[in-house]
């Protein structure tokens, strides 16, 4: 039952898939695919017509879209269950994931992290207005997540779910920026959550490292590849 994961190691969405694989204890091979490269391999385009990452291949079954991948991994393999069984809690998990994707990813990653951390790192111009807008939007997102999460341990209870896994790489990027760290600190519940989650073996093991200036080549304006790649 060979598992292959295709993706860019600096992508938050690839990291979500990798954390899920680690939490489930699934052995896999990671194939590096840079979706921003000028020459994305034709065989990868054949698997993912939108040329995003990640893509999972399991015994000939090809699957893209991160939420679909993580749910498949949880349901198709043995290991700790990462989805609640109760209908309302399962709906909360989907709700939190939706909040992160639709309202959290852009301000946390593409605005705060990109302009505060990544662009200065590679010597590209940053835009303070983008950082400020990202901080304001992130405040709203974190408040919304706290409002629908429980007050014990993880977002939905005493053990992690796919909601925790989906949020972790986004918060990792946010927390790397001084402005992001400050906004996170204003949310006590999620700050405490992050102190727990950041120490999980699956999160530590999937830390992508620091990209070099060479990643600036062939990247669209405003891109933050250490935390990018998309969905």
DABELLIN-V968547 format. One record per residue. N is the residue number from 0. RES is the residue in three letters. SS is DSSP state (A for helix, B for strand, O for the rest). BURIAL is I if it has 24 or more other ideal C-beta (glycine too) atoms within 12 Angstrom, else O. D_FIRST is the distance of its C-alpha to the first C-alpha in Angstrom with 1 decimal. Layout:
n={N & N}
res={RES & RES}
ss={SS & SS}
burial={BURIAL & BURIAL}
d_first={D_FIRST & D_FIRST}
//
This chain:
n={0 & 1 & 2 & 3 & 4 & 5 & 6 & 7 & 8 & 9 & 10 & 11 & 12 & 13 & 14 & 15 & 16 & 17 & 18 & 19 & 20 & 21 & 22 & 23 & 24 & 25 & 26 & 27 & 28 & 29 & 30 & 31 & 32 & 33 & 34 & 35 & 36 & 37 & 38 & 39 & 40 & 41 & 42 & 43 & 44 & 45 & 46 & 47 & 48 & 49 & 50 & 51 & 52 & 53 & 54 & 55 & 56 & 57 & 58 & 59 & 60 & 61 & 62 & 63 & 64 & 65 & 66 & 67 & 68 & 69 & 70 & 71 & 72 & 73 & 74 & 75 & 76 & 77 & 78 & 79 & 80 & 81 & 82 & 83 & 84 & 85 & 86 & 87 & 88 & 89 & 90 & 91 & 92 & 93 & 94 & 95 & 96 & 97 & 98 & 99 & 100 & 101 & 102 & 103 & 104 & 105 & 106 & 107 & 108 & 109 & 110 & 111 & 112 & 113 & 114 & 115 & 116 & 117 & 118 & 119 & 120 & 121 & 122 & 123 & 124 & 125 & 126 & 127 & 128 & 129 & 130 & 131 & 132 & 133 & 134 & 135 & 136 & 137 & 138 & 139 & 140 & 141 & 142 & 143 & 144 & 145 & 146 & 147 & 148 & 149 & 150 & 151 & 152 & 153 & 154 & 155 & 156 & 157 & 158 & 159 & 160 & 161 & 162 & 163 & 164 & 165 & 166 & 167 & 168 & 169 & 170 & 171 & 172 & 173 & 174 & 175 & 176 & 177 & 178 & 179 & 180 & 181 & 182 & 183 & 184 & 185 & 186 & 187 & 188 & 189 & 190 & 191 & 192 & 193 & 194 & 195 & 196 & 197 & 198 & 199 & 200 & 201 & 202 & 203 & 204 & 205 & 206 & 207 & 208 & 209 & 210 & 211 & 212 & 213 & 214 & 215 & 216 & 217 & 218 & 219 & 220 & 221 & 222 & 223 & 224 & 225 & 226 & 227 & 228 & 229 & 230}
res={UNK & UNK & UNK & UNK & UNK & UNK & UNK & UNK & UNK & UNK & UNK & UNK & UNK & UNK & UNK & UNK & UNK & UNK & UNK & UNK & UNK & UNK & UNK & UNK & UNK & UNK & UNK & UNK & UNK & UNK & UNK & UNK & UNK & UNK & UNK & UNK & UNK & UNK & UNK & UNK & UNK & UNK & UNK & UNK & UNK & UNK & UNK & UNK & UNK & UNK & UNK & UNK & UNK & UNK & UNK & UNK & UNK & UNK & UNK & UNK & UNK & UNK & UNK & UNK & UNK & UNK & UNK & UNK & UNK & UNK & UNK & UNK & UNK & UNK & UNK & UNK & UNK & UNK & UNK & UNK & UNK & UNK & UNK & UNK & UNK & UNK & UNK & UNK & UNK & UNK & UNK & UNK & UNK & UNK & UNK & UNK & UNK & UNK & UNK & UNK & UNK & UNK & UNK & UNK & UNK & UNK & UNK & UNK & UNK & UNK & UNK & UNK & UNK & UNK & UNK & UNK & UNK & UNK & UNK & UNK & UNK & UNK & UNK & UNK & UNK & UNK & UNK & UNK & UNK & UNK & UNK & UNK & UNK & UNK & UNK & UNK & UNK & UNK & UNK & UNK & UNK & UNK & UNK & UNK & UNK & UNK & UNK & UNK & UNK & UNK & UNK & UNK & UNK & UNK & UNK & UNK & UNK & UNK & UNK & UNK & UNK & UNK & UNK & UNK & UNK & UNK & UNK & UNK & UNK & UNK & UNK & UNK & UNK & UNK & UNK & UNK & UNK & UNK & UNK & UNK & UNK & UNK & UNK & UNK & UNK & UNK & UNK & UNK & UNK & UNK & UNK & UNK & UNK & UNK & UNK & UNK & UNK & UNK & UNK & UNK & UNK & UNK & UNK & UNK & UNK & UNK & UNK & UNK & UNK & UNK & UNK & UNK & UNK & UNK & UNK & UNK & UNK & UNK & UNK & UNK & UNK & UNK & UNK & UNK & UNK & UNK & UNK & UNK & UNK & UNK & UNK}
ss={O & O & B & B & B & B & B & O & O & O & O & A & A & A & A & A & A & A & A & A & A & A & A & A & O & O & O & O & B & B & B & B & O & O & O & O & O & O & O & O & O & A & A & A & A & A & A & O & O & O & O & O & O & O & B & B & B & B & O & O & B & B & B & B & O & A & A & A & A & A & A & A & A & A & A & A & O & O & O & O & O & O & O & O & O & O & A & A & A & A & A & A & A & A & A & A & A & A & A & A & A & A & A & A & A & A & A & A & A & A & A & A & A & A & A & A & A & A & A & A & A & O & O & O & O & O & O & A & A & A & A & A & A & A & A & A & A & A & A & A & A & A & A & A & A & A & A & A & O & O & O & O & O & B & O & O & B & O & O & O & O & A & A & A & A & A & A & A & A & A & A & A & A & A & A & A & O & A & A & A & A & A & A & A & A & O & O & A & A & A & A & A & A & A & A & A & A & O & O & O & A & A & A & A & A & O & O & O & O & O & O & O & A & A & A & A & O & O & O & O & O & O & O & O & A & A & A & O & O & O & O}
burial={O & O & I & I & I & I & I & I & I & I & I & I & I & I & I & I & I & I & I & I & I & I & I & I & O & I & O & I & O & I & I & O & I & I & I & I & O & O & O & I & O & O & O & I & O & O & I & I & O & O & I & I & I & I & I & I & I & I & O & O & O & O & I & I & I & I & I & I & I & I & I & I & I & I & O & O & I & O & O & O & O & I & I & I & O & O & O & O & I & O & O & I & I & I & I & I & I & I & I & I & I & O & I & I & I & I & I & I & I & I & I & I & I & I & I & I & I & I & I & O & O & I & O & O & O & I & O & O & O & I & I & O & O & I & I & O & I & I & I & O & I & I & O & I & I & I & O & I & I & I & O & O & O & I & I & I & I & O & I & I & I & I & I & I & I & I & I & I & I & I & I & I & I & I & I & I & I & O & I & I & I & O & I & I & O & O & I & O & I & I & O & O & I & I & O & O & I & I & O & I & O & I & I & O & O & I & I & I & O & O & I & O & O & O & I & I & O & O & I & O & O & I & I & I & I & I & I & I & I & I & I}
d_first={0.0 & 3.8 & 6.4 & 9.8 & 13.1 & 16.3 & 19.5 & 22.8 & 22.8 & 26.2 & 25.2 & 25.6 & 23.0 & 20.3 & 21.4 & 20.9 & 17.3 & 17.0 & 19.0 & 16.8 & 13.7 & 16.1 & 17.6 & 14.4 & 13.4 & 10.1 & 9.6 & 9.6 & 11.8 & 14.9 & 16.7 & 20.4 & 21.9 & 25.5 & 26.4 & 30.0 & 30.2 & 32.5 & 29.9 & 26.6 & 24.4 & 24.7 & 21.0 & 20.5 & 23.4 & 21.8 & 18.8 & 21.2 & 24.7 & 26.3 & 25.1 & 24.3 & 21.5 & 18.8 & 16.2 & 12.5 & 10.1 & 6.7 & 5.8 & 9.6 & 10.7 & 13.2 & 15.0 & 18.0 & 20.6 & 20.0 & 20.9 & 18.5 & 15.6 & 16.6 & 17.2 & 13.9 & 12.2 & 14.8 & 14.5 & 10.8 & 10.1 & 12.4 & 15.0 & 18.4 & 19.3 & 20.4 & 22.3 & 25.6 & 26.1 & 29.7 & 30.5 & 32.8 & 30.7 & 27.7 & 30.2 & 31.4 & 28.0 & 27.8 & 31.4 & 31.0 & 28.0 & 30.3 & 33.2 & 31.3 & 30.0 & 33.3 & 35.9 & 34.5 & 32.5 & 35.4 & 38.1 & 36.1 & 34.2 & 36.1 & 39.5 & 39.9 & 37.3 & 37.8 & 41.6 & 42.1 & 39.6 & 37.7 & 40.6 & 43.1 & 40.6 & 40.5 & 44.2 & 43.8 & 46.3 & 45.4 & 46.9 & 48.2 & 48.6 & 44.8 & 44.3 & 46.9 & 45.5 & 42.0 & 43.4 & 45.3 & 42.3 & 40.1 & 42.7 & 42.3 & 38.5 & 38.5 & 41.3 & 39.4 & 36.2 & 38.4 & 40.2 & 37.1 & 35.4 & 36.3 & 38.4 & 36.3 & 33.5 & 30.9 & 31.6 & 31.0 & 31.5 & 30.9 & 27.1 & 25.3 & 23.9 & 22.4 & 26.1 & 26.6 & 23.6 & 24.9 & 28.3 & 27.7 & 27.3 & 30.3 & 32.5 & 31.5 & 32.9 & 35.9 & 36.8 & 36.9 & 39.9 & 43.2 & 44.0 & 40.5 & 40.9 & 44.3 & 43.2 & 40.3 & 42.9 & 45.0 & 42.2 & 42.3 & 39.6 & 37.0 & 38.3 & 37.7 & 34.2 & 33.4 & 34.8 & 32.3 & 29.2 & 29.9 & 29.6 & 26.2 & 23.8 & 21.3 & 24.2 & 25.8 & 22.6 & 22.1 & 25.8 & 25.9 & 29.2 & 32.3 & 32.3 & 35.1 & 37.7 & 35.8 & 33.6 & 36.8 & 36.6 & 35.8 & 35.3 & 37.0 & 39.9 & 39.0 & 35.4 & 33.9 & 30.7 & 30.0 & 29.4 & 28.8 & 26.4 & 26.3 & 24.5}
//
